[in-house]
Amino acid sequence: MSAAPASTLQVGDGGAGIPRHVAIIMDGNGRWAKARHLPRVAGHRKGAEAVRATIRAAGELGIEVLTLYAFSSENWRRPEEEVADLKGLLRHYLLAELDELAANGIRLRVIGDYSRFGPELTRMLEDAVARTAQNQSTTLVIALNYGSQGEIVRAAQALAEEVRAGTIDPASIDTAAIEARLDTADLPALDLLIRTSGEHRLSNFLLWQAAYAELLFVDTLWPDFGRDELFAAVADYGRRNRRFGGL
């Protein structure tokens, strides 16, 4: 059954409405492939199709920011062949999808230390970010070689350097000061974090940003995720009552 049009989506009476910022831990590509007796790279390729469908659905819903956990700082521990396949898939995605992203007004952002992917991919990523910088539809944030603990450490180091230089008083450091030095500094607060494949952990993803985000864990493997699943997730979010520690 197809999901309802965005204009008629019933988000319930919880008062949360449509989330401004949704993040997704895209998990389950390998298991999807294994269940079909296919190589893992086939799962990653099918997962790229799910990315395309989810971006389009986010635009239909009016979601301002969609952040996707594409490659964690821990994923380098995977077999060298799989890492090479993932890098090749990223290169292919940029070549194949950039025109559509630009045509649909999608602004691309990258968080994490993507320079580790090498000069060619780094240049491609930076060119794509520059080409879409003025777009004003959905902002697509891709987390590459990203780890939240490392991000927080970098923010702390930046503040320490400023204290040493005398440009900031240690007593003035608050949550806003830390947030201003995170990779997501200029993005709306995270509203909804989804993890696919039935796992119930954050895996070092947006730990600071998720402090008051709504969490949703779904059994769907990422390659099977798409428009209907995102609409259902947003409807679930809309039924929640976000109290942020209040009554």
C-alpha positions in Angstrom: 0.0 0.0 0.0 1.4 3.4 -0.9 1.9 6.1 1.7 -0.5 9.0 1.8 0.4 12.2 0.0 2.4 14.6 2.2 -0.4 17.1 2.2 -2.8 14.6 3.8 -0.3 12.8 6.1 -1.9 12.3 9.5 0.8 12.8 12.1 -1.4 12.3 15.1 -2.3 14.4 18.1 1.0 14.4 19.9 1.8 17.9 18.7 5.3 17.1 17.3 4.2 17.7 13.6 6.7 17.3 10.8 10.4 17.1 12.0 12.7 19.7 10.7 15.8 17.5 10.9 15.8 13.7 10.5 18.9 11.6 10.7 19.1 7.9 9.7 21.6 5.2 10.6 21.4 3.2 7.4 21.9 -0.4 8.6 21.3 -3.8 7.1 22.9 -3.7 3.6 25.1 -6.8 4.4 22.2 -8.8 5.8 20.0 -7.9 2.9 22.6 -9.3 0.5 23.3 -12.4 2.6 19.6 -13.3 2.7 19.7 -13.3 -1.1 23.0 -15.1 -1.4 24.6 -12.0 -3.0 27.9 -10.3 -2.3 27.8 -7.5 0.3 28.4 -4.9 -2.4 25.1 -5.8 -3.9 23.5 -4.7 -0.6 25.3 -1.4 -0.7 24.2 -0.8 -4.3 20.6 -1.5 -3.4 21.1 0.7 -0.4 22.0 3.6 -2.7 18.6 3.2 -4.4 17.0 3.5 -0.9 19.0 6.8 -0.4 17.5 8.2 -3.6 13.9 7.2 -2.6 14.3 8.6 0.9 15.7 11.9 -0.3 12.7 12.3 -2.6 10.3 11.4 0.2 12.0 13.9 2.6 11.4 16.6 0.0 7.7 15.6 -0.3 7.3 15.9 3.5 9.0 19.3 3.7 11.8 18.0 5.9 14.5 20.7 6.0 17.5 18.5 6.8 18.2 14.8 6.2 21.4 13.5 7.7 22.6 10.0 6.6 25.3 8.0 8.3 27.1 6.7 5.2 30.6 5.8 6.6 31.6 5.8 10.2 35.1 6.4 11.6 35.0 2.7 12.7 34.1 1.4 9.2 37.8 1.4 8.2 38.0 -1.8 10.2 36.0 -3.6 7.5 37.7 -5.7 4.9 39.8 -3.7 2.4 37.8 -5.0 -0.5 34.5 -3.8 1.0 35.9 -0.3 1.9 37.1 -0.1 -1.8 33.6 -1.0 -3.0 32.1 1.6 -0.7 34.4 4.3 -2.0 33.6 3.3 -5.6 29.9 3.5 -4.8 30.3 6.9 -3.4 32.2 8.1 -6.5 29.5 6.6 -8.7 26.7 8.2 -6.6 28.3 11.6 -7.0 28.6 11.2 -10.7 25.1 9.8 -11.2 23.0 11.8 -8.8 24.6 15.3 -8.6 22.6 16.6 -11.5 19.3 15.4 -9.9 20.3 16.9 -6.6 21.0 20.2 -8.2 17.9 20.2 -10.3 15.7 19.5 -7.3 17.2 22.3 -5.2 18.9 20.0 -2.7 21.9 21.4 -0.8 24.7 18.9 -0.1 26.7 19.0 3.1 29.4 16.6 4.4 30.3 16.1 8.0 33.3 14.1 9.2 36.9 14.0 8.1 36.2 13.0 4.5 39.8 13.9 3.4 40.8 10.4 4.3 39.0 9.1 1.2 41.8 10.5 -0.9 42.3 13.6 -3.1 40.0 12.6 -6.0 37.0 11.9 -3.8 37.7 14.9 -1.6 37.7 17.1 -4.7 34.5 15.5 -6.0 32.8 16.0 -2.6 33.9 19.6 -2.3 32.8 20.4 -5.9 29.4 18.9 -5.2 29.0 20.9 -2.0 30.0 24.1 -3.8 27.7 23.5 -6.8 24.7 23.0 -4.5 25.5 25.6 -1.9 22.9 28.1 -2.9 20.0 25.5 -3.2 17.2 26.1 -0.8 15.2 22.9 -0.7 16.2 19.9 1.6 19.7 20.0 2.9 21.2 16.5 2.5 24.0 15.9 5.0 26.3 12.9 4.4 28.3 11.7 7.4 31.6 10.3 6.0 34.4 9.1 8.2 32.3 10.5 11.0 32.4 9.6 14.7 30.5 11.6 17.3 33.0 11.1 20.1 35.8 12.4 17.9 33.6 15.4 16.9 33.1 16.3 20.6 36.8 15.9 21.2 37.6 18.3 18.4 35.1 20.8 19.8 36.8 20.6 23.2 40.2 21.0 21.7 39.1 24.1 19.8 37.7 25.6 23.0 40.9 24.8 24.9 43.0 26.5 22.2 40.8 29.6 22.5 41.1 29.6 26.3 44.9 29.3 25.9 44.9 32.2 23.4 42.8 34.3 25.9 39.9 34.8 23.5 37.4 33.0 25.6 36.8 32.8 29.4 36.5 29.2 30.6 33.6 30.3 32.8 31.7 31.3 29.8 31.8 27.9 28.1 28.3 26.5 27.9 26.3 24.1 25.7 25.9 26.7 23.1 29.7 27.2 22.9 30.2 23.5 22.3 27.4 23.3 19.8 28.9 26.2 17.8 32.0 24.1 17.3 30.4 20.8 16.2 30.1 19.8 12.6 26.4 20.5 12.7 26.7 24.0 14.1 24.5 25.8 11.5 21.9 23.1 11.2 18.5 22.9 13.0 18.4 20.8 16.1 18.0 17.0 15.5 14.3 16.0 15.9 14.1 12.4 14.8 16.8 9.7 14.6 15.9 6.5 12.8 18.0 3.3 12.8 17.1 0.5 10.4 17.6 -3.3 10.6 16.3 -3.9 14.1 19.5 -2.8 16.0 19.0 -0.6 19.1 22.1 1.5 19.4 23.5 4.8 18.2 26.9 3.5 17.1 28.7 6.8 17.8 26.4 8.9 15.6 25.2 12.4 16.6 25.5 11.6 20.3 25.4 15.2 21.4 22.7 16.2 18.9 20.5 13.3 19.9 20.2 14.4 23.6 16.5 15.3 23.1 15.8 13.8 19.7 13.1 11.2 19.3 14.5 7.8 18.6 12.9 5.2 16.3 14.3 1.7 15.7 12.7 -0.2 12.8 13.2 -3.8 11.7 13.3 -2.9 8.0 16.8 -3.5 6.4 18.1 -0.3 4.8 17.8 -1.5 1.1 14.1 -2.0 1.7 13.6 1.5 3.2 11.9 4.1 1.1 9.0 6.5 0.8 6.5 4.5 2.7 8.9 3.8 5.6 9.9 7.4 6.0 6.2 8.6 5.9 5.4 6.0 8.6 8.4 7.1 10.7 7.3 10.8 10.5 3.7 9.8 11.3 5.0 8.0 14.4 7.0 11.1 15.3 3.9 13.2 15.0 2.1 11.1 17.6 4.7 11.9 20.2 4.6 14.5 22.9 8.0 16.2 23.1 8.5 17.6 26.6 12.2 18.3 26.7 12.4 17.4 30.4 9.2 19.4 31.3 5.7 18.2 32.1 
